[in-house]
């Protein structure tokens, strides 16, 4: 029924008219539009400022990570060079000089038997060969030290003193050779006098100069260790603090972006934050590990080696003093005996393991002390024989090579001591290598990771800028 019919019918029947009902059409929904950023809180300019600050902070973290790692690695290499190519060579020079003096004195001890002129007593050939070897070693060691221009004057003074020593000891040997039939233990007085003068040059000029040179390099090594240790800790602190500051800013910015742009997370910014965290942790740990490694290298390698190198030099000086005592007369011999007592007293202290030796190293120290005891026993026997007037057997004990003879037992002791010293030097090299190895891959690692983080920061703001177009 239509509206007009309803109206007519109502009018005919006397009913009041009914207003027509109009049905409105259903509303059409509008298409979805993403919410626009609230420009009052974070506009393009504000977004750009945040990105620039992030890049600056990334650069601030990258710079000390790169510069610090390069500087610490360079200083670690310099420390290893100072120890292995300078201090070790100077320590070897001290021993070679003192042992050369002992061998030159030993060449004056052998001779003819006091009871049978047809019998030769003592081993002069071994002393001559060893002295020749030591002299060649000294020349090579001085050549290696001569490459250090800073110590050129000291090396030249050593060469000058060595020339005087060679002249005096050579003339002493020449005078001694002119009397081939002399009695063992009684070289010509002129030879003894020249040998005394050569010993004075060794004791007053050569050995003090070599000891001073060794002390210079040992001090340089100690200073280098302190420099590497402190620098590594400083750079670790700087990297840690700047990295923490950058992380806090990136986390805060992540929260601000989520609030302003209705995004839960910006994945590129998350990845950049992870890169900063990784560099901060890795840099701090690597630099502190380098500092610990250098400290261990000095404490477990360099300091024990210094004591053992000093002990080798003192032991050789003691052996030289003993040899001179044997061929000198009573006037010079009394001074030699006093010097020998002083040197062996120093040696007793240097060979004591003390707090330097670990539990694993103590057997090696005890082995050295045992062999040192053999040398001291030979010395007591030598002195007893000479006091009894038995110079033939005393010359044999001093120069022959067999268990119970000074020449052999000192060689055995010195070789074992050198082996232990080389082990301690190797420990230093291992710890120093580990310290440098803790920074393997640096500075490429922080530069690459933080460079990638910078790219990720730019990628994280790119879609936000696009929303303003």
Secondary structure, 3 states (H helix, E strand, C coil): CCHHHHHHHHHHCCCCCCCCCCCCCCCCCCCCCCCCCCCCCCCHHHHHHHHHHHHHHHHHHHHHHHHHHHHHHHHHHHHHHHHHHHHHHHHHHHHHHHHHHHHHHHCCCCEECCCCCCCEECCHHHHHHHHHHHHHHHHHHHHHHCCCHHHHHHHHHHHHHHHHHHHHHHHHHHHHHCCCCCECCCCCHHHHHHHHHHHHHHHHHHHHHHHHHHHHHHHHHHHHHHHHHHHHHHHHHHHHHHHHHHHHHHHHHHHHHHHHHCCCCCHHHHHHHHHHHHHHHHHHHHHHHHHHHHHHHHHHHHHHHHHHHHHHHHHHHHHHHHHHHHHCCHHHHHHHHHHHHHHHHHHHHHHCCCCCCCCCCHHHHHHHHHHHHHHHHHHHHHHHHHHCCCHHHHHHHHHCCCCCCHHHHHHHHHHHHHHHHHHHHHHHHHHHHHHHHCCCCCCHHHHHHHHHHHHHHHHHHHHHHHCCC
